[in-house]
């Protein structure tokens, strides 16, 4: 995906409560994605909207982490399903700019 756009919009998510993590599939679908989608639909570039996420998972047999590669993510349900988590995994770390 080319990030050569006129505008870039970034969100940084952090969960301090535990049950409201924005990368939780249900929280994303019910609370966050509809509101962002409402704003994004106002743009003439809506159909070109991409999603980038930096997530880290433990390296096998190591105390270190490596970046999880999810490929090209566009603004649609299939891409949302790729980067959100059905269950919270404490070993997977998220940093998700839009």
Rosetta constraint file for C-alpha pairs under 8 A:
AtomPair CA 1 CA 50 HARMONIC 7.60 0.50
AtomPair CA 1 CA 72 HARMONIC 5.84 0.50
AtomPair CA 1 CA 73 HARMONIC 7.87 0.50
AtomPair CA 8 CA 98 HARMONIC 7.78 0.50
AtomPair CA 9 CA 97 HARMONIC 7.29 0.50
AtomPair CA 9 CA 98 HARMONIC 5.82 0.50
AtomPair CA 10 CA 96 HARMONIC 7.91 0.50
AtomPair CA 10 CA 97 HARMONIC 4.52 0.50
AtomPair CA 10 CA 98 HARMONIC 5.10 0.50
AtomPair CA 11 CA 96 HARMONIC 6.62 0.50
AtomPair CA 11 CA 97 HARMONIC 4.95 0.50
AtomPair CA 11 CA 98 HARMONIC 6.11 0.50
AtomPair CA 12 CA 95 HARMONIC 6.41 0.50
AtomPair CA 12 CA 96 HARMONIC 6.20 0.50
AtomPair CA 12 CA 97 HARMONIC 6.30 0.50
AtomPair CA 13 CA 22 HARMONIC 6.68 0.50
AtomPair CA 13 CA 94 HARMONIC 7.91 0.50
AtomPair CA 13 CA 95 HARMONIC 6.69 0.50
AtomPair CA 13 CA 96 HARMONIC 6.91 0.50
AtomPair CA 14 CA 21 HARMONIC 7.28 0.50
AtomPair CA 14 CA 22 HARMONIC 7.85 0.50
AtomPair CA 15 CA 20 HARMONIC 6.64 0.50
AtomPair CA 15 CA 21 HARMONIC 5.08 0.50
AtomPair CA 15 CA 22 HARMONIC 7.37 0.50
AtomPair CA 17 CA 21 HARMONIC 7.64 0.50
AtomPair CA 20 CA 24 HARMONIC 7.46 0.50
AtomPair CA 20 CA 27 HARMONIC 6.49 0.50
AtomPair CA 21 CA 27 HARMONIC 6.94 0.50
AtomPair CA 22 CA 27 HARMONIC 5.77 0.50
AtomPair CA 22 CA 28 HARMONIC 5.49 0.50
AtomPair CA 22 CA 32 HARMONIC 7.20 0.50
AtomPair CA 23 CA 27 HARMONIC 7.23 0.50
AtomPair CA 23 CA 28 HARMONIC 6.21 0.50
AtomPair CA 23 CA 83 HARMONIC 7.44 0.50
AtomPair CA 23 CA 84 HARMONIC 4.76 0.50
AtomPair CA 23 CA 85 HARMONIC 5.96 0.50
AtomPair CA 23 CA 94 HARMONIC 7.61 0.50
AtomPair CA 24 CA 28 HARMONIC 5.98 0.50
AtomPair CA 24 CA 84 HARMONIC 5.63 0.50
AtomPair CA 24 CA 85 HARMONIC 4.96 0.50
AtomPair CA 24 CA 86 HARMONIC 6.05 0.50
AtomPair CA 24 CA 87 HARMONIC 6.81 0.50
AtomPair CA 24 CA 88 HARMONIC 6.62 0.50
AtomPair CA 25 CA 29 HARMONIC 6.11 0.50
AtomPair CA 25 CA 81 HARMONIC 7.16 0.50
AtomPair CA 25 CA 84 HARMONIC 4.98 0.50
AtomPair CA 25 CA 85 HARMONIC 5.19 0.50
AtomPair CA 25 CA 86 HARMONIC 5.15 0.50
AtomPair CA 25 CA 87 HARMONIC 7.85 0.50
AtomPair CA 26 CA 30 HARMONIC 5.94 0.50
AtomPair CA 26 CA 86 HARMONIC 7.32 0.50
AtomPair CA 27 CA 31 HARMONIC 5.47 0.50
AtomPair CA 27 CA 32 HARMONIC 6.74 0.50
AtomPair CA 28 CA 32 HARMONIC 4.88 0.50
AtomPair CA 28 CA 33 HARMONIC 5.47 0.50
AtomPair CA 28 CA 84 HARMONIC 7.45 0.50
AtomPair CA 29 CA 33 HARMONIC 5.47 0.50
AtomPair CA 29 CA 34 HARMONIC 6.91 0.50
AtomPair CA 30 CA 34 HARMONIC 6.91 0.50
AtomPair CA 31 CA 35 HARMONIC 7.01 0.50
AtomPair CA 32 CA 36 HARMONIC 6.28 0.50
AtomPair CA 33 CA 37 HARMONIC 5.78 0.50
AtomPair CA 34 CA 38 HARMONIC 6.15 0.50
AtomPair CA 35 CA 39 HARMONIC 6.61 0.50
AtomPair CA 36 CA 40 HARMONIC 6.05 0.50
AtomPair CA 37 CA 41 HARMONIC 5.96 0.50
AtomPair CA 38 CA 42 HARMONIC 7.11 0.50
AtomPair CA 39 CA 43 HARMONIC 7.64 0.50
AtomPair CA 40 CA 46 HARMONIC 5.84 0.50
AtomPair CA 41 CA 46 HARMONIC 5.51 0.50
AtomPair CA 42 CA 46 HARMONIC 7.40 0.50
AtomPair CA 45 CA 49 HARMONIC 6.54 0.50
AtomPair CA 47 CA 75 HARMONIC 7.72 0.50
AtomPair CA 48 CA 74 HARMONIC 7.56 0.50
AtomPair CA 48 CA 75 HARMONIC 7.95 0.50
AtomPair CA 49 CA 74 HARMONIC 6.13 0.50
AtomPair CA 49 CA 75 HARMONIC 5.61 0.50
AtomPair CA 50 CA 72 HARMONIC 8.00 0.50
AtomPair CA 50 CA 73 HARMONIC 5.85 0.50
AtomPair CA 50 CA 74 HARMONIC 4.20 0.50
AtomPair CA 50 CA 75 HARMONIC 5.46 0.50
AtomPair CA 50 CA 98 HARMONIC 6.89 0.50
AtomPair CA 51 CA 72 HARMONIC 7.97 0.50
AtomPair CA 51 CA 73 HARMONIC 5.22 0.50
AtomPair CA 51 CA 74 HARMONIC 5.54 0.50
AtomPair CA 51 CA 75 HARMONIC 6.21 0.50
AtomPair CA 51 CA 96 HARMONIC 7.97 0.50
AtomPair CA 51 CA 97 HARMONIC 6.89 0.50
AtomPair CA 51 CA 98 HARMONIC 4.73 0.50
AtomPair CA 52 CA 72 HARMONIC 7.92 0.50
AtomPair CA 52 CA 73 HARMONIC 6.54 0.50
AtomPair CA 52 CA 96 HARMONIC 6.08 0.50
AtomPair CA 52 CA 97 HARMONIC 5.47 0.50
AtomPair CA 52 CA 98 HARMONIC 5.66 0.50
AtomPair CA 53 CA 83 HARMONIC 7.31 0.50
AtomPair CA 53 CA 94 HARMONIC 7.16 0.50
AtomPair CA 53 CA 95 HARMONIC 5.87 0.50
AtomPair CA 53 CA 96 HARMONIC 3.98 0.50
AtomPair CA 53 CA 97 HARMONIC 5.81 0.50
AtomPair CA 53 CA 98 HARMONIC 7.59 0.50
AtomPair CA 54 CA 67 HARMONIC 6.80 0.50
AtomPair CA 54 CA 68 HARMONIC 7.13 0.50
AtomPair CA 54 CA 94 HARMONIC 5.87 0.50
AtomPair CA 54 CA 95 HARMONIC 4.87 0.50
AtomPair CA 54 CA 96 HARMONIC 5.71 0.50
AtomPair CA 54 CA 97 HARMONIC 7.93 0.50
AtomPair CA 55 CA 67 HARMONIC 5.73 0.50
AtomPair CA 55 CA 68 HARMONIC 5.33 0.50
AtomPair CA 55 CA 69 HARMONIC 7.85 0.50
AtomPair CA 55 CA 92 HARMONIC 6.62 0.50
AtomPair CA 55 CA 93 HARMONIC 5.20 0.50
AtomPair CA 55 CA 94 HARMONIC 4.34 0.50
AtomPair CA 55 CA 95 HARMONIC 5.98 0.50
AtomPair CA 55 CA 96 HARMONIC 7.67 0.50
AtomPair CA 56 CA 65 HARMONIC 5.86 0.50
AtomPair CA 56 CA 66 HARMONIC 5.33 0.50
AtomPair CA 56 CA 67 HARMONIC 4.44 0.50
AtomPair CA 56 CA 68 HARMONIC 5.33 0.50
AtomPair CA 56 CA 92 HARMONIC 5.53 0.50
AtomPair CA 56 CA 93 HARMONIC 4.95 0.50
AtomPair CA 56 CA 94 HARMONIC 6.60 0.50
AtomPair CA 57 CA 65 HARMONIC 5.30 0.50
AtomPair CA 57 CA 66 HARMONIC 5.58 0.50
AtomPair CA 57 CA 67 HARMONIC 6.40 0.50
AtomPair CA 57 CA 68 HARMONIC 6.21 0.50
AtomPair CA 57 CA 91 HARMONIC 6.07 0.50
AtomPair CA 57 CA 92 HARMONIC 4.84 0.50
AtomPair CA 57 CA 93 HARMONIC 6.66 0.50
AtomPair CA 58 CA 62 HARMONIC 7.05 0.50
AtomPair CA 58 CA 63 HARMONIC 6.94 0.50
AtomPair CA 58 CA 64 HARMONIC 5.93 0.50
AtomPair CA 58 CA 65 HARMONIC 4.24 0.50
AtomPair CA 58 CA 66 HARMONIC 6.19 0.50
AtomPair CA 58 CA 91 HARMONIC 6.55 0.50
AtomPair CA 58 CA 92 HARMONIC 7.45 0.50
AtomPair CA 59 CA 63 HARMONIC 7.07 0.50
AtomPair CA 59 CA 64 HARMONIC 5.77 0.50
AtomPair CA 59 CA 65 HARMONIC 5.10 0.50
AtomPair CA 59 CA 66 HARMONIC 5.77 0.50
AtomPair CA 70 CA 82 HARMONIC 7.13 0.50
AtomPair CA 70 CA 83 HARMONIC 7.31 0.50
AtomPair CA 73 CA 79 HARMONIC 5.23 0.50
AtomPair CA 74 CA 79 HARMONIC 6.02 0.50
AtomPair CA 75 CA 79 HARMONIC 6.59 0.50
AtomPair CA 75 CA 80 HARMONIC 7.34 0.50
AtomPair CA 76 CA 80 HARMONIC 6.27 0.50
AtomPair CA 77 CA 81 HARMONIC 6.08 0.50
AtomPair CA 78 CA 82 HARMONIC 6.48 0.50
AtomPair CA 79 CA 83 HARMONIC 6.66 0.50
AtomPair CA 80 CA 84 HARMONIC 6.00 0.50
AtomPair CA 81 CA 85 HARMONIC 7.66 0.50
AtomPair CA 85 CA 89 HARMONIC 7.69 0.50
